[in-house]
Amino acid sequence: MADDQPLVRGGFRMVLEERPDLELVGEAADGLEALRLSSELDPDVILMDVRMPNLDGVEATRRLVDSGARARVLVLTTFDLDEYVYAAIRAGASGFLLKDVEPADLVDAIRVVAAGNSLFGPEATRRLVDRFAQPAASLHSAELEQLTDREREILGLMAHGLSNAELAARLYLTEATVKSHVSSIFRKLGVRDRVQAVIAAYEAGLVRPGV
């Protein structure tokens, strides 16, 4: 957990200590310390404040992702989807939480991200891609050309917030087959999770807001 406010860290610590399946392995007061502890402790999930001294959470997230660290990052913020959060998501964060999150929601969020999923519901995803969408952009065009027709179809449905189970039902596939396609999409696009994949699709013009 990385946050420069001891009171915030203390509150989250109390919540986590009550859950036998979760262990808080380290606390950092800034991004530099978060990077050091991540290297030493190899956590599954990092709760990362975005506004910290010395090195902010956005740059710390970017360095973690670029280093190939296994940890997945949950961004902590005071303001819903502010510019820092957008930047952190672009840097590779797997989701975000408001600092006034309910204890049960905090625990659920950590479990969701630890399982390899992203912490964004359909509405949050739509708001993110509306923010990122550039209709004429071609940043990911080369990567998108590698996708099969089926993978493009699945990516388009992912952009509308469908889960793997919903994709399987819609396309008359097994959920295991859908997971295989989704993993292939991630690999070809060079992204870590569903939100990053959907953002890439919007930026390249494969899908458009409201379509």
C-alpha positions in Angstrom: 0.0 0.0 0.0 1.5 3.4 -1.1 0.0 6.6 0.4 1.7 9.6 2.0 -1.0 10.0 4.6 -0.5 7.7 7.6 -4.1 8.0 8.6 -5.2 6.6 5.2 -2.7 3.7 5.5 -3.9 3.0 9.1 -7.5 2.9 8.1 -6.9 0.5 5.2 -4.6 -1.6 7.4 -7.3 -2.1 9.9 -9.7 -3.3 7.2 -7.2 -5.7 5.7 -6.1 -7.2 9.0 -9.6 -8.5 9.5 -9.5 -10.6 6.3 -7.7 -13.9 6.7 -7.2 -14.3 3.0 -5.5 -10.9 2.6 -2.1 -9.9 3.9 -0.7 -6.4 3.9 3.0 -7.1 3.3 4.3 -3.5 3.2 3.5 0.2 3.4 5.1 3.0 1.4 4.9 6.8 1.9 5.8 7.7 -1.7 6.3 6.2 -5.2 10.0 5.5 -4.8 9.4 3.5 -1.7 6.6 1.7 -3.4 8.9 0.6 -6.2 11.6 -0.6 -3.7 9.1 -2.6 -1.7 7.5 -4.0 -4.8 10.9 -5.4 -5.9 11.6 -6.8 -2.4 8.2 -8.2 -1.5 6.7 -9.1 -4.9 3.0 -8.3 -3.9 0.0 -9.5 -5.9 -1.7 -6.1 -5.7 -0.6 -2.5 -4.9 -2.9 0.1 -3.6 -1.4 3.2 -5.1 -2.2 6.8 -4.2 -1.7 9.1 -7.2 -0.6 12.2 -5.4 2.6 11.5 -3.4 5.9 13.3 -2.9 9.2 12.3 -4.5 7.5 10.1 -7.1 3.8 10.2 -7.8 1.6 7.2 -8.3 1.3 7.7 -12.0 5.0 7.5 -12.7 5.4 4.7 -10.1 2.7 2.7 -11.9 4.4 3.3 -15.3 7.8 2.1 -14.0 6.2 -1.0 -12.4 4.5 -2.0 -15.6 7.6 -1.2 -17.7 9.7 -3.4 -15.4 7.5 -6.4 -15.9 6.4 -6.5 -12.3 3.8 -9.1 -11.5 1.9 -6.7 -9.2 -1.4 -5.2 -10.4 -2.1 -1.6 -9.4 -5.3 -0.3 -7.9 -5.2 3.5 -7.9 -6.5 5.4 -4.9 -8.0 8.8 -5.5 -10.0 11.5 -3.8 -11.8 12.6 -7.0 -13.7 10.3 -9.3 -11.9 9.9 -12.6 -9.7 13.0 -12.3 -6.8 13.6 -14.7 -4.4 11.7 -12.5 -6.5 8.6 -12.6 -6.7 8.8 -16.4 -3.0 9.0 -16.6 -2.5 6.1 -14.1 -4.9 3.9 -16.2 -2.9 4.8 -19.3 0.2 3.8 -17.4 -1.2 0.4 -16.8 -3.3 0.5 -13.6 -5.9 -2.2 -13.4 -8.6 -0.1 -11.7 -9.3 2.7 -9.3 -10.9 3.3 -5.9 -12.1 6.4 -4.1 -10.4 6.8 -0.7 -13.8 6.9 1.0 -14.6 3.4 -0.3 -16.6 1.1 1.9 -14.5 -1.6 3.6 -16.3 -4.5 1.9 -15.9 -2.8 -1.5 -12.1 -2.3 -0.8 -11.7 -6.0 0.0 -13.8 -7.1 -3.1 -11.8 -4.8 -5.3 -8.5 -6.3 -4.2 -9.8 -9.8 -4.8 -11.1 -8.9 -8.2 -7.8 -7.4 -9.3 -5.7 -10.2 -7.7 -7.7 -12.7 -9.8 -6.5 -10.9 -13.0 -9.5 -8.8 -13.7 -10.0 -5.0 -14.0 -12.0 -3.0 -11.6 -14.3 -1.2 -14.0 -18.0 -1.7 -14.6 -19.6 -1.0 -18.0 -20.5 2.6 -17.1 -17.0 3.4 -15.9 -15.5 1.8 -19.0 -17.8 3.9 -21.2 -16.7 7.0 -19.4 -13.1 6.1 -19.8 -13.3 5.4 -23.5 -15.3 8.6 -24.0 -12.4 10.4 -22.5 -9.7 8.6 -24.5 -11.5 8.2 -27.8 -9.8 9.8 -30.8 -11.7 8.8 -33.9 -8.9 9.4 -36.3 -6.2 7.9 -34.2 -4.1 5.0 -35.5 -1.9 4.4 -32.5 -2.8 0.7 -32.3 -3.8 0.0 -35.9 -0.9 -2.3 -36.6 -1.7 -4.4 -33.5 -5.4 -4.5 -34.4 -4.6 -5.8 -37.8 -3.3 -9.0 -36.2 -6.7 -9.8 -34.7 -8.9 -12.4 -36.3 -12.5 -11.6 -37.2 -13.7 -13.5 -34.1 -11.3 -11.6 -31.9 -12.4 -8.2 -33.3 -16.0 -9.3 -32.7 -15.2 -10.1 -29.1 -13.2 -6.9 -28.6 -16.2 -4.9 -29.9 -18.5 -6.6 -27.4 -16.0 -6.1 -24.6 -16.1 -2.4 -25.4 -19.8 -2.5 -24.5 -19.0 -4.0 -21.1 -19.9 -7.7 -21.6 -18.2 -10.1 -19.2 -16.7 -13.4 -20.3 -19.9 -15.3 -19.3 -22.0 -12.8 -21.3 -19.7 -13.1 -24.3 -20.0 -16.9 -24.2 -23.8 -16.7 -24.1 -24.0 -14.2 -26.9 -21.6 -16.0 -29.2 -22.6 -19.6 -28.3 -19.1 -20.4 -27.1 -17.8 -22.0 -24.0 -16.4 -19.6 -21.4 -13.0 -21.3 -21.7 -13.0 -20.5 -25.4 -13.8 -16.9 -24.7 -11.0 -16.7 -22.2 -8.6 -18.1 -24.8 -9.7 -15.4 -27.3 -9.5 -12.6 -24.7 -5.9 -13.7 -23.7 -5.0 -13.8 -27.4 -6.4 -10.2 -27.8 -4.3 -9.0 -24.8 -1.2 -10.6 -26.2 -1.6 -9.2 -29.7 -2.4 -5.7 -28.5 0.4 -5.8 -25.8 -2.0 -4.9 -23.0 -2.6 -6.2 -19.5 -6.3 -6.2 -19.1 -9.8 -5.5 -20.6 -9.8 -1.8 -20.1 -6.4 -1.3 -21.8 -7.7 -3.4 -24.7 -10.9 -1.5 -25.0 -9.1 1.9 -24.9 -6.8 0.6 -27.7 -9.8 -0.3 -29.8 -11.4 3.1 -29.4 -8.2 4.9 -30.1 -7.7 3.0 -33.3 -11.3 3.6 -34.4 -12.4 -0.1 -34.3 -15.3 1.0 -32.1 -16.8 4.4 -31.4 -18.6 5.9 -28.4 -22.3 5.2 -28.6 -22.0 2.6 -31.4 
